[in-house]
Amino acid sequence: METIDSIPTSKIQRATRLISTGVKIGGNYLKYYGEKITNPESARDNLNTNNAEDIYDGLKNLKGSALKVAQMLSMEKNFLPQAYVEKFSLSQFSVPPLSAPLVVKTFKKYFGKAPLDLFDSFDANAINAASIGQVHKATKDGKDLAVKIQYPGVAESISSDLAMVKPIAMSMFNIQAKDSDKYFKEVETKLTEETNYFLEIAQSTEIAEACAHIPNLRFPKYYPELSCERVISMDWMTGKHLSEFTKINTDQHLANKIGQALWDFYMFQVHQLRKVHADPHPGNFLVDNAGNLIAIDFGCIKEIPESFYTPYFELAEPEKLNDPEIFYSRMEALEILSSKDTPQETVYFSKLFKEILSLLTQPFQSETFDFSDETFFGKLAALGEKYANDKELRKMNVNRGSKHFIYINRTFFGLFSLLHDLKATVETKQFVM
């Protein structure tokens, strides 16, 4: 397996790596312009494939926030070309890990001790490696443990990494420079929280205890005495990653069972706890041999303020969505519409968000919902493509929406995507909004 002996940690080193990636992308475009003349049908697909590979290869050795952004983008299946989704999805739990010598060095730096000074056994070769940390297997007092070690320099490089990827994100998602700071600050705050492993242990323990009553859902136990700010020790949980499970499962009843656990887990968090596991990608969930869903990573938890929760979920009710006065009021509360808007802007954004909400809230409109419905996800993809190519939208010079949309929408898009991969039918009306 390919391993990494060092990670660029200084701003200059990381910027240099990104610049070299940019040069490769420039070369891909030159190749594309030539190929478009001779082979126009495949030129764009080849460009997307080459760009996705070069961007991922540039980010995978940087680790940290730059790679985390790729991981977040891999969940945008309805808005990114498939080549990007496939390549960026590798960042969920399959990137080159730190070499064994660097693991020991890193462990000593964070803990002040070598791994074998704390554990009865410790495998210096990583089992899984992702954007912020990698996981090793260890034993202590007869227990199998998973030990997650954060990559060197990740926490310190968040701000500079985001500054480097900001122009790309602004272009990709049509974010205007004016008033954009609140969105990037929200992402920076969440990424900073993800590097605080003391906070992750506290969040994990709190949510595991609160959700212990949900059927077919399991959590690892955490061991603070074997953890520190950059190292977490927890029970080793045996199971298949959700993406592996969906590829081989042929039991519809089991798919529905896992899907129901996933739905109940998220709805309870959102509607009862007012905070939610906002990183719903397959690498954060396992399925064990007994058909239980296991949640294994709580670094990204989004608290939902009442000022956002109330208008957001009121618009999931058709009678309120279709009441012009209520609709406009809630759109103002969510910072989508403003009293300063021109009549043209009011009409345009009212239509846009009503169309989006009418589609996204469909799972909440019946007792059950079949997430294998290709028609529903086809409409999502078509809607994403429609507005991605909307020239009128790109002319608008004001960013729309509360900063809370970033992680709440990410949560629901990710949840819907996981349920679609499972092809699960779930009961959607258990929790009162």
N, C-alpha and C positions, 0 to 999 in steps of 0.2 A: 504493500500500500504506500502511496505517495505520502510523505510527511514533510513538515516544515521545521527548519532549524532556527528560524528567526522570523519576527514579524516587524515590519516597518512601524516605528512608534512616533517618530518626530513628524511635525507638520510638513517639513520639506521632503522627507522620504516618502510620505504618503501622497503628497501632491505630485511628486515626480512619477510615481507609479500610475496615478490617474491620467497624467499628461501622456504617458506612453500609450495608455489604452486609447486615449483620444486620437493619437496619431494613427493607430491601427484602424479605428472607425473611419477616419478620413480616407484611408486607403480603400476601405470597403466601398465607400460612396463613389470613388473614382472608378472602381471596377464595375459598380452598379450602372453608372451612366453609360459605360461602354457596352455592357451586356444588354441594357434596355433597348438598344438599337437592333441588336441581332436576335435577342431572345426575350422579348418583353413579357411573356407569360410567366416565366420563372424568375425574372430578375429581382422583383420585390421580395419574393420568398427567400431567395439566396441572400439578399441583403440582410433581411431580418435574422436569418440563421447565423450569418457571419458576425453581425453586430452582437447578437445575444451571447455567442460563444466568447467573443473578445471581451465584452463587458464582464461576464461572469469570471473568466480566467483572470482578469485584472483585479476583481474584488475578492476572490476566494482566498488569496494570500494576504490581503489587507485585514481580513476579519472585521469585527466591530460594526460600527454604525453603517458604513458603506455597504457591507454585505447584508446587514439587517434590512436596509431599504430594498435590496433585491428580493429578500425573502417576503417582505410585505407586498411587493409588486407581483410576486408569483401567485398571490391569491386573487389578483384582478383578472380572472379568466375571461371576463366579458369585455375587457377594455384593452388588453394587450394582445399582440400577435402571438399565435401558439408557440412559435420558436422561443420567445422570451419566457413564456409561462413554463415550458418544459425545462429550459436551462436554469432559470432562476429558482425553480422548485427544488433543485439540488441543494440549495442553501438551507433547506429546512432541517436536514439531519445527515447530510453527506457531503462534507468538504474535507480537504486535506487536513489532518490533525497535526498538532505539535509533535515533534519527535520525542522519544523517551528521555533523552538527556535534558531537553528543554522543559519537559514536564516536571522532572525532579527539581531543576533550578527554579522554575516558577513556583512550585509548591513550597520550597524553602523560603522564597521571598515573601509569599503571602502568609505562611503559617509559622515560619521560623523553624520548621522541622522537615526532615525528609518523610515521604509517605510511609515508609516502613517503621518510622518511629511512632506512628499513630495507629496504624492498622496491622492486623496479623498477616495479611497478604494484600498486595496492591499490584494490579496489572498496569504497567507504565504505557502500554499501547492502548490508545483510545478505542472505545466501543462505538461511539458516535461523536461526530464533530459538527457543530453548527456555526452560527454567526458570532455569538458572544462567548461561548464556552464549549468545552468538550467533556465527555463523560467516560469515566474509568470504572472498572469493577474492582471491589475490594471486599475483604471480610474482616469482621471484628466480633469477637466473643460468639462465634458460631453463626453470625448473621451475614448474609450477602448484602452488600451495600453498593449503591451507585454514588460516585463522587464526581461532582461537576466542578471543573476548574475554569476560571475565567482567563481569557487570553491576556497576555501582557499589553498594557497601553490602551486597552479598549475604553475604559472609563475616561481617561485623560484626553482622548482624541475625538470625543463625540462632537463637540462644538465645531472643530475645524473640519471634520468629515462632512458634517451637514452643510457647512459653508461651501464645500467643494461640489456636493451633489445638488445643491439648491437650484442652480440654473437649469439642470436637466429636469428636475421635478417640476419647476415652474413652466417649462415648455411643454412637458408631457401632459400636465393636468390643467393647462391654461390658467395658471395662477398669476394674477397681476402683481406687480411690485408694490403698489400702494396697498397698505393694510395687510400685507402678507406675513408680517412678523409673528402675529398671534398663532398662525398655523404651524410655523416652524418651531416656535417656542414650545408648543404643545408636544410635538414630536421629540424635541430635545429633552423635555422634562420626562417623558415616558422612557426614553432610551437611558437616561441617567438613572432612573429608578430601577431599570432592569439590571444595571451593573451593581446595585446594592443588594448583596446576597442576604444580609441581615433582614432587610425589608422583605425579600422574597420568602424567607422562612416564616416570618410573621404572617404574611398574606396567605401563604399556603396552609398554615395551621388554622387560621381563622376560617377560610372558605371550606376546608375539608371538614371541620367540625360542624359548620352551618349546613353543609350539604350531605351529611352522613346518612340522612333518612331517605335519600333518593335511591330507588331500586336500581340494581345492576350498575352501580357506580363505585369505584374504589380509588383510594389515594395512598401514596406512600407516606410512611412516617418519617419525620425529619429529626436529625440529631445535632442540635446546636453545639454540643460539646465537641463534635468532630467537624465543625464548620467555622468559617470566619467570613470577613467581608468579601473575600474573593473565592471561597471554596464552600460548597454545600455537600453534606453527606445525607443520604436518605436511603430508605429501603430499596433494594433491587427488585423491580417489578418485572415479571416475566410475561411477555405477550408480543404480539405483532403490531408494528406501527399501523395506524389506521389505513394508510395508503396501501400497505402490503395486504392487509386483510381484505380490502375492497376488491383487489385484483383476483383473489382466489376464492372468495366466498360465493357459494351457490345456494345458500339457505336463506330464503326471503324472510322467514320468521325471525332468524337470528339478526339479519340486517335491520328489521323493524325494531327489534329489542334494543340493539345498540343505538339506533337512531333516536328511539324514545328516550333513552338515558341521556343522550347528548342534548336533545331538545329540553328535557326537564331541567337538566343542569343549568343551561343558559337562561331559561325563563325564570327559574327560581332566583338566580343571581340578579338579573335585571329588575324584576318586579318586587322582590322581597328584600334583597340586600342593597339594592341601588349601587352595586359595583359589580364588575364583570371581568372574567378572564378574556382579555381583548386580543388574544393571539391564537385564534382558532385554526391552526394549520395541522396537517396530519402528523407531523413530528412530535406534537405535544400530547398525543393520545395513543394508547395501546389498547388492544383487545386480548384478554386472557383466554385460556382454554375453557373456562366456565362460561364464556360469553358475557363477561363484564367489561365495561369501559373503564379505562384507567387514565386519569388526568395527571400529568407528571411535571408540568412547568407552570409556575405562577409568577413569573417575573413581570409580566405586563398586566396590571390590573387597572381598569378605568373606573373611577368613581363617577356616578351620574347625578349631577345636581338636580334638585327638584324643578328648578327653573327651565331645565332642558327636558327632563323626563316627561313632565305634564303635557306640554304642547306637542312633543314628538309622538307620544303614544295616543294622544287624543286624535291625531290625524290618521291613526289606524282604524278609526271608526268611520264607516262610510257616510253616516248622516252628518258628521262634523266636517269631513273632507269635502262634502258637497254643499255645505252651508257657506255662502260667500263671505258673510260677516265673520263667522268663526274661523274660516280658512285664512282670511287675510290677517286676522289678529294673531293666529298661531304662526303664520309665516313671518310676521314682524318679530315675535318672541324668539324665533329660531334664527333671526338675522338674515333671512332670505329676502324679504321685502323690507322697504324702508319708506318713510314718509317723504324722503327726498327723491324717490324714484320718479322718472318721467312716466306718463301714461303708457308709453310704448314698453318701457322696462317692466312696469307692473303687469301688463298683459302677457309679455313674453315669459317672465319667470313664474308667474302664476300657472300658465299652461304647462311649462316645463316640469315644475315640481309636482303638479297634480298628476301628470302622466306618470312620473317616476313613482310617486307614492301609491297610486292606484294599482301599479304592478307589484311593487315590493311588499305591500300589505296583504296580498292575496292569501298567503298561508294562514293569516289570522282570521279570515272571513268564513271559515267552515270548521266543523268539528274535527276533521282529519285533513291532512294534505299529503299528496303523493309527490315526493321530491324526485322521483324518477321521470316526472313529466317533462319531456323534451320540449314541448310547446312553451311552457313557462320559461325555461332557461333560454330557449331560442329567442323569445321576446326580450329577455334581459340583454342578451348579446346584441340584438338588433337596436335596442334603445341606446346602449352604450356606444355603438358605432354611429348611430344617427347624430348624437350630440358631440361625439368626438370630431365629426366632420362638419359640424354646423358653423358656417362662416359668420353668421349673425352673433352666435355666442362668443366667438373669438373677438368680436368687435367691442363687446361689453368691457368697460374699464374698471369695474368694481367687483371684488371678490364677494362671493355669496356664502352665507351659512356660518353658524356658530363653530368655534374651534372644536366643540365636542363631537361634531359630525365625523371627524377623522377616525376616531377609534370606535365609535358606536356603529358607524356604517361598515367599518372594517370587520367588526364583530359579526354583524348580520350577514354580510356578503360571505364571510368565511364560514359561518355556520351553515348557510344555505348550500355552499359549495361542498362541504363535508357530507351533508345529508344527500346531496345529489350523487356524490361518489358512492355512497352506501346504497342508493336506489331505495331509500327507506320511505315507508308510509308511517306518519306519526299522528298521534292525537295532539292537537294544537291548542285546546281550550282549557287546560288544567288550571292555569293561573289567571287570576283576575287582574286586569290592568287598571 
